Structure formats: C-alpha cells, structure tokens
Amino acid sequence: MALIDHLYDASRVIKRLADTNSDLYREVEELKTSLHTSDLEEEVNHLKAELKECRARVWTLDDELLTLSRDVKATRTTSWAAKETLKEERLGLPKKIKRAIAEYKKSLGFELGLLRSRQVTYEFGYWVAYARFRSKYPDLELELDPFTNLLEDQGVEMPIKIPFDNSPEVPPN
C-alpha cells in the first residue's frame, strides 16, 4: 500500500512541477514586456536555471516512478508464486498426514503402547471383577496375586520365572 501511495505522490509532484513550469514560462513572457532588457535577461537566466532544476527533478521522479512500477510487478509475481505453492502444499497435506500416521502405526513405540494399554485394561478388569466378587461373597476370601503358581497350572508348559528385560520387544501377532 505504501508503494502505491508513493507512486501517487510522485505523479502529484510531477504535475505540480509541470504547473510550476507553465507558470514560470508565463511569468517570463510577462516580464519580457514589462521590465527593462537587462533586468529581463537576468530574470530569464534565473528562470532558465529554475526550469532546468525542475526538469531535472521531473526526470528523477520519472525514473523513480519507473523503478517503483517494476518493483510492484515483481512483488505481484512473487506473491502469486507463493500463493500457488501454498495451494499445492494444502492439497498435499492430507496425504502427508495419512503417511505420517501409517508410519507411526508401524513403529515399535506404537505397538508397545498398545501392548501396555492391553495390560492396563486386563489389570483394571481384574480389579473390577475382584470388587464385584467381594461385594457378592463377603465371607469368601480370594488370593490377591493373580500371577502365583498354582498346582493345576503345572501341566502347562511355560516359564515360571521370567527375568526382567527393559528392552522394547514387540510380541508376535
């Protein structure tokens, strides 16, 4: 917006200088008829110098206006390219999100998280069942450790003691 204001201001200055130039030209014509020749020549030389300065200023402002116009065109082109790139990124975003989710689901951390959530669900279910049992049969006692070795389990082949291993392993499905 500032660039457009600057262009507008430059065109106003050029118009004002052109009007000043016309006024000075008229004054020169009036002075030619009313003043003495020596005074007129001095005034003419002074006005010619002013006119030369005004023309130089007009040329400078024209160059600046041309430069600013080119800058506006370049900025518009860059803006358009950025909009197109953004549009392409927005269109490709759902595919990238789906790919990232699929890669995460294949990761070891995700599978271990599922394994842990199954364990928590199992333990919570055990405590809910235990609480119901206690409310229905308050006189009966139940052993609190569900992972103790019982005599009826001895026919099933499984290790009794499993060493603690903190490394993440994914169980086979």
N, C-alpha and C positions, 0 to 999 in steps of 0.2 A: 504494500500500500504506500509505503514511503517512497518507493521508486516512482510510482505513478504521480504522486504529489510533486516529486522533484521534476519530473518531465513537464507537468502542468506549469510549475513555477518558471521553468526555463522558457517555455513558449510565451508566458506573460512578459518576461523580461525582454525577449526578442521583439515582441510587439511594441512594448514601451520604448525600446531603443529606436525602433523604426519611426514611431511617432515623434520622438525627440529629434531624430534626424530630419524629418519633414519640417518640424517647427524651426529648427536651425536653418534649414535651407530657405524658408520663408523670411526669417529674420535677416539673412544675408541679402536677400533681394530687396527688402525694405531699407536696409542700411545703405545699400548701393545708391539709392535715390536720395536719401535724406542727409547723409554725412559727407564730409569732405573726402576727397580722394585718398589722402594719406591715412586718415582715420579709418576709412573704409578698407584700405589694403591691410592695415594692422588687424582690424576686426575679422576680415576674410581669412587671414593667415591663422588667427586664433580659432575661428570656427572650423577651418580645414583640419587643424590639429585635433579638435574635439571630434569631428566627424571621423577622422582616421582612428581615433581611440574607440569610438562607438562601433565602427565596422570591425575592428579587431576583437572587441568584446562579443559582437554578434557571431563572428567566426568561431570563437572559443566556445560559446554556448551551443552553436550548431554541432560542433564536434562532440561536446559533452552529451548532447541530446542523442546523437547517433550511437555513442558508446552505451548509453543507458538503454536505448532501444534494443541493442544487441544483447545486453545483459538480461533484459526481460525475456527475450526469446529463448536464450539459453536456460534460464531458470524454469520457464514453462516446459521446455523439453525434458529437463532433469526431473521435474515434478511428475510429468506424465509417465516417464520410465519408472519412477519409484512407485507410482500407483499401480502400474501393470505388474511389477514384481510383487507387491503386496497382495494383489488379487491372486496371482499364481500361488503364493505361499498359503493363502487362506484356503484355496481349493485343495491343496495337497495336505493340509493339516489333519483331516480325519484319517487319511491313510497312514500318516506318520504315527498318530496316536494308537491306531489299531496295531501297527507293527511293534510299537514300544510295549504295549500291553502283552502281546503274544510272546515277545522276547522275555519279559519279566515272568510270565507264567511258566516258561521253560527253565527258568533259573532255579538254582539249588535253594536259595532263600525262600522262594515262594512255596516250594514243596515242603520244606521244613516247617514253614508257618502252618501249612495245612495239617501236617503231622502233629504239631503241638496243639492246634485247635481241636483235633480229634481226641487227644489225650485229656485236655481240659474238659471237653464235653463228656467223655467217659467218666472222669472222676466226679464231675458235678452230678451226673446221673446216678452214680453210686451213692453219693451223699443224700440225694433226694430219696432214693429207694430205701436207704437206711433210716431216714427220718420217718418215712411212712410206716416202715416195719415197726419202729419203736412206738409209734402212736397207736397202731393196731394191737400190738402184743407187748404191753409194757412189762410183763413178768419175764419174758424170754430175753436171753442175752445173746448178743451177736459179737463175734470177734471183729475188732475194728480194722485189722490189717488184712485187706483182701489179697495180698500178694504172699501170704505164708504158704509153705509147702505142706500139702495135705497128703494123707495116705492114698486116697483114691487117684491122685494125680501121678503116682509113681509109674503107672503103666504108660504114660505119655512121654515120648522122648523129647526132652527139652532141657537146656542147661539150667542148673539150679542157681548158680551164682554167675552173674554176668559182670565182667569188670567194667568200671566206669570209663567211658571214652567220650571226650568232649568234642571230637571232630565231627563235623556235619556229614552225615551219610543219609542218602535217600534210600528208603526201603524199596524193595522191588514191588511192582504192582501186580 
